[in-house]
Amino acid sequence: MKKILLLSMLLVMALLQQAMAQTRAVSGQVIDANTNLPLPGVTVLVKGTTIGTATGADGTYVVNVPEGSNTLIYRFIGYKNVERPINGANAVDVRLVVDAEQLSEVVVTALGIEREKKALGYAIQEVAGERVNQARETNVVNALSGKVAGVQIVNSSGAVGSSARITLRGNNSLTGDNQPLFVVDGIPINNSTNTNAGYGGVDYGNAAADINPNDIASISVLKGANAAALYGSRAANGVILITTKSGRNAQGLGVTLDHSTTWESPLILPDYQDEYGQGYNGLFEYVDGAGGGVMDGVDESWGPRLDGAPREQFFGVGPWSANPNNVRDFFQTGRTNNTNVAITGGTEKANARLSLGYIDQEGIVPNTDLTRYSASLNANMALSSKLSAAASFNYIQNKSDNRPSNGYSGDNIMQQFVWFGRQVDINRLRDYRNEDGTLFNWNYNYHNNPYFVLYDNLNGNQRDRLFGNVSLKYNFTDWLNLMVRGGGDMFAENRKRVWATGTIDYPQGRFYESERFVSETNFDFLFAAERDLSEEISIGATFGGNTRRNNFRMNDVLVRALAVPGIYNVSNAQGNPSPSNFRSERVVNSLYGTATIGFRDYLFLDLTARNDWASTLPIANNSFFYPSVSTSLVFTDAFGIESDVLSYGKLRASWAQVGNDTDPYRTVGTFFSNDPWDGIPNLSYTSTLANANLQPEQTTSIEVGTDLRFFLDRAYVDFTYYKKKTVDQIVPISTSGASGFNSQIVNVGEIGNEGIELQVGGTPIQTADGFNWEVIVNFAKNRNEVVELTEGLDAYQLGTYWGLSLEARPGETFGVLYGTGYLRDDDGNIVVDAVGRPRKDPVRRVLGDILPDWTGGIRNTFSYKGFNLSALLDMRKGGDIFSVTHMFGLYAGVLEETLQGREDGIVVPGVKDMEGTVNDINVPSQRYFQSLYGTHEAHIFDGSFVKLREVTLGYEIPQALVSKAKLRGASISFIGRNLLLLHSNIPHIDPETAFGADIASQGFEFGALPSTRSYGVNLRLTF
């Protein structure tokens, strides 16, 4: 791949040098005829050729004009084209006039249909590709943080390639992942993640992270069922529509080179105490680190005070001193190199864009990495005056030799930094083997040497992926056309985890290997008609169909012990390997259509309908119909309002019904095999009772809103109110074991969402000399409620961790934390026991919920004569987190809070009985903090935060300078992401954390790798 990149660059540069022969340079500036402000991005084309350029940030340009050419063409969206003769001049300045007919904003909607935004009766928000890629975030989901109202994003950790979860307008399903459908150039793609239960695992990332942000032209966020209704059974959670860059409007042959290097470091680490070392009850004498001495096998820091006196330790005799940076010193500075070369070319009849990308990441955790190669091709061609063709292909290879483990597991290196001796010098552990080959560590009872884990116990994977489509479009008339398209998304992935001989949990070694193949193919057609019936009435209609096929195959093998150390092959298994395989297939056929009526270009009515037939549902219930209706009124046009204050006003309203089908094998039971018994296969019937009468989940949504623009479009307000309910939830519920099953699949319950979204923006300052200040504010508030379940079911458990349940309970917010709190008297005082420790309430109760009260973002952008500065604040109010790092960090005595009462004990504020007798009992510090284990209330925190999410400072080099280097453009920018955690209510960890992207992982935390702060530089050259 590196050789291909280099050869492509050399070839293109050679062609460009040849093309530049026998030319002369013509320069100039393009400005707005009304405001006299410079216009960046104006296309300047030499008439009759494919030679051209684009104006820079200051509106200037330099173009090489070949001999015999005498006219320049100036084109810019929203302005009238201008042709200007050169007549021997070396400088040509141009003033462009606004074209009122082009002012209508066009956006990409469901099924890739382009519509005028004013005609839409539902909310849709677009993010330009440059905004997505501004801070060079490699995961497109993370890149949307703070930029779209109503979008909540949670990153799992700071590991390379870690997953991110995205939800739009709350959660609709008890068992689905509740994430939106991703569609790239009209083709749905996979965004699956692996499930992490919190007790060990590896985060292999969310599949949408494969998308190369350098290739994105724009993202349309269809936030609700109303906007996404045409996607039917996949529309309940909204849709992320991604349009990739193409060669359209390319000026001849062009090359864009982007390269960035960023460096990563931990954003936040726990605050540790540095006054007491390893041990228990103040005692520690080292002999063998396995219990042979006095408390030398424990992994807690309740030992003697760190006084600097000589003491026998794991490495020999040394000062009994704190190592305040022993955790921070373990991490290294991560690095990400991101290189992309895009080659564009075009004529009047054809255009293409080829993009080659390479990302090389080294994580902040030693010996963790991720490499990504990507190649994309987007081509369009007019085959005749009526027939055109388009194609888009993307190939991505993701490869990691080692990803870090997570959760409560010895494989997670963060676990032993919670259970730790504060005197341990981490640098002494780097050489993790003794001269005789045995393992060297500070503790031999519970923990592996962290460097041994990272260099010998590897978690590798490789995913090869291809997605794209080919389409044909035939124009029968100027108002009727037909599009046919075929496309798909498929990937093959290998995952392999190995545990070396000598690992504490697996002393004889172990390995697990999984081969997975995932594919989705789509074939669709769409007739589209649009015409004016009169000067006042316009109509439009579409009719189409789709057939979708999903396949999933998985072949796994687990070897529990190795015959020969270091050989991770099934033939080296000691005992019987445990193989397993799984296969599923799903088919959905669909027909759909739309009808649009417009009146005087200010009143619009839209109707949509879709019918899906799904193979995963019983024949009697496998057909489901999804309608929607929406309307919009541009009232400033309707009532002839002409004002310098209110320049545009629109009202919109919509109603829609969409659905969600189920996974395969839920309507008919299946058999599965267990480990052989005495060499004989052992088959079992599923323990979940299938439901032959299962129905799809159904979401009904209403939405109203307004779009307002003020002061000649210098400021705008976009407001939306929505309310939706989802019924017939598909869930497995417990059943009596006497039936022969543990659970059964049923339709139950109702989930409700109600909320508002607000986007306010504008340009407070815009001066004649080129200074601009743009501000955008996003705000969203959603109430996500479990309205009902079913008779006899008081709660449905979504997930559980260390005795705390994540539950859906009727009348409560979706995702409440249900567990053990403090016992309190009628006045809310904590009640202590006979020795002064807080008592646990024997009655479990709701202790919090995981959803935020509101989310928001503020972006400020300043530009002046080629310089630009942008800063994004991202914020969340509410959303509780159960921190097991806090629970066990207190228990182990490593966190700074545990210094309280070390010498003189603690008197817990509270009472000794329910009558309110004030507590005066002094309890030793260790007994107090260890008594908080299992009292979930003590470790649940408000997850509010304010982050400085992105900062970029860029400079676009003037055309007069870059033209001397035979370039069309050049810019450099300094970039930063997650630079500061400005506010947080939770100690020791980043509040933006979870075990993974599935719903069962939300609201729980333990030993998460710290999120990263990144900073670096980006260079862009255009040839």
Stockholm file with secondary structure:
# STOCKHOLM 1.0

chainA/1-1023         MKKILLLSMLLVMALLQQAMAQTRAVSGQVIDANTNLPLPGVTVLVKGTTIGTATGADGTYVVNVPEGSNTLIYRFIGYKNVERPINGANAVDVRLVVDAEQLSEVVVTALGIEREKKALGYAIQEVAGERVNQARETNVVNALSGKVAGVQIVNSSGAVGSSARITLRGNNSLTGDNQPLFVVDGIPINNSTNTNAGYGGVDYGNAAADINPNDIASISVLKGANAAALYGSRAANGVILITTKSGRNAQGLGVTLDHSTTWESPLILPDYQDEYGQGYNGLFEYVDGAGGGVMDGVDESWGPRLDGAPREQFFGVGPWSANPNNVRDFFQTGRTNNTNVAITGGTEKANARLSLGYIDQEGIVPNTDLTRYSASLNANMALSSKLSAAASFNYIQNKSDNRPSNGYSGDNIMQQFVWFGRQVDINRLRDYRNEDGTLFNWNYNYHNNPYFVLYDNLNGNQRDRLFGNVSLKYNFTDWLNLMVRGGGDMFAENRKRVWATGTIDYPQGRFYESERFVSETNFDFLFAAERDLSEEISIGATFGGNTRRNNFRMNDVLVRALAVPGIYNVSNAQGNPSPSNFRSERVVNSLYGTATIGFRDYLFLDLTARNDWASTLPIANNSFFYPSVSTSLVFTDAFGIESDVLSYGKLRASWAQVGNDTDPYRTVGTFFSNDPWDGIPNLSYTSTLANANLQPEQTTSIEVGTDLRFFLDRAYVDFTYYKKKTVDQIVPISTSGASGFNSQIVNVGEIGNEGIELQVGGTPIQTADGFNWEVIVNFAKNRNEVVELTEGLDAYQLGTYWGLSLEARPGETFGVLYGTGYLRDDDGNIVVDAVGRPRKDPVRRVLGDILPDWTGGIRNTFSYKGFNLSALLDMRKGGDIFSVTHMFGLYAGVLEETLQGREDGIVVPGVKDMEGTVNDINVPSQRYFQSLYGTHEAHIFDGSFVKLREVTLGYEIPQALVSKAKLRGASISFIGRNLLLLHSNIPHIDPETAFGADIASQGFEFGALPSTRSYGVNLRLTF
#=GR chainA/1-1023 SS CHHHHHHHHHHHHHHHHHHTTTEEEEEEEEEETTTCCBCTTCEEEETTSSCEEECCTTSEEEEEEETTCCEEEEECTTBCCEEEECTTCSBCCEEECBCGGGCSCEEECGGGCEEEGGGCSSCCEEEEHHHHTTTCCSSTTGGGTTTSTTEEEEECCSSTTCCEEEEESSCCCSSSCCCCEEEETTEEECCCCCCCCSSSEECCCCGGGGSCGGGEEEEEEECSHHHHGGGGGGCTTCEEEEEECCSTTCCSSEEEEEEEEEEEEESCCCCBCCSBCSBBTTBCBCSSSSSSSBSTTCCCBCSSBCCCCEEEETTEEEECCCCTTTTGGGCCCEEEEEEEEEEEEECSSEEEEEEEEEEEEECSSTTCEEEEEEEEEEEEEECSSSEEEEEEEEEEEEEESCCCEESSSTTCTTHHHHSCCTTCCGGGGSSCBCTTSCBCCSCSSSCCCHHHHHHHSCEEEEEEEEEEEEEEEEESSSSEEEEEEEEEEEEEEEEEEEECTTCSSCTTCEEEEEEEEEEEEEEEEEEEEEEESSSSEEEEEEEEEEEEEEEEEEEEEEECSBSSTTCCSGGGBSSCCEEEEEEEEEEEEEEEEEEEEEETTTEEEEEEEEEEEETTSCGGGCEEEEEEEEEEEEHHHHTTCCCSSEEEEEEEEEEEEEEECCCTTSSSCCEEEEEEETTEEEEEECSEECCTTCCCEEEEEEEEEEEEEETTTTEEEEEEEEEEEEEEEEEEEECCGGGTCSEEEEEEEEEEEEEEEEEEEEEEEECTTSCEEEEEEEEEEEEEEEEECBTTBCCEEEEEETTEEEEECTTSBSSEEEECCBCBCTTSCBBBCTTSCBCBCSSCEEEEESSEEEEEEEEEEEEETTEEEEEEEEEEEECEEEEHHHHHHHHTTCBGGGGTTTTTCEECSSBSSTTCCBCCCEECHHHHHHHTTTCGGGGEEECCEEEEEEEEEEEECCHHHHGGGTCSEEEEEEEEEEEEEEEESSSSSCSSCCSSSSGGGTTEESSCCCCEEEEEEEEEEEC
#=GC SS_cons          CHHHHHHHHHHHHHHHHHHTTTEEEEEEEEEETTTCCBCTTCEEEETTSSCEEECCTTSEEEEEEETTCCEEEEECTTBCCEEEECTTCSBCCEEECBCGGGCSCEEECGGGCEEEGGGCSSCCEEEEHHHHTTTCCSSTTGGGTTTSTTEEEEECCSSTTCCEEEEESSCCCSSSCCCCEEEETTEEECCCCCCCCSSSEECCCCGGGGSCGGGEEEEEEECSHHHHGGGGGGCTTCEEEEEECCSTTCCSSEEEEEEEEEEEEESCCCCBCCSBCSBBTTBCBCSSSSSSSBSTTCCCBCSSBCCCCEEEETTEEEECCCCTTTTGGGCCCEEEEEEEEEEEEECSSEEEEEEEEEEEEECSSTTCEEEEEEEEEEEEEECSSSEEEEEEEEEEEEEESCCCEESSSTTCTTHHHHSCCTTCCGGGGSSCBCTTSCBCCSCSSSCCCHHHHHHHSCEEEEEEEEEEEEEEEEESSSSEEEEEEEEEEEEEEEEEEEECTTCSSCTTCEEEEEEEEEEEEEEEEEEEEEEESSSSEEEEEEEEEEEEEEEEEEEEEEECSBSSTTCCSGGGBSSCCEEEEEEEEEEEEEEEEEEEEEETTTEEEEEEEEEEEETTSCGGGCEEEEEEEEEEEEHHHHTTCCCSSEEEEEEEEEEEEEEECCCTTSSSCCEEEEEEETTEEEEEECSEECCTTCCCEEEEEEEEEEEEEETTTTEEEEEEEEEEEEEEEEEEEECCGGGTCSEEEEEEEEEEEEEEEEEEEEEEEECTTSCEEEEEEEEEEEEEEEEECBTTBCCEEEEEETTEEEEECTTSBSSEEEECCBCBCTTSCBBBCTTSCBCBCSSCEEEEESSEEEEEEEEEEEEETTEEEEEEEEEEEECEEEEHHHHHHHHTTCBGGGGTTTTTCEECSSBSSTTCCBCCCEECHHHHHHHTTTCGGGGEEECCEEEEEEEEEEEECCHHHHGGGTCSEEEEEEEEEEEEEEEESSSSSCSSCCSSSSGGGTTEESSCCCCEEEEEEEEEEEC
//
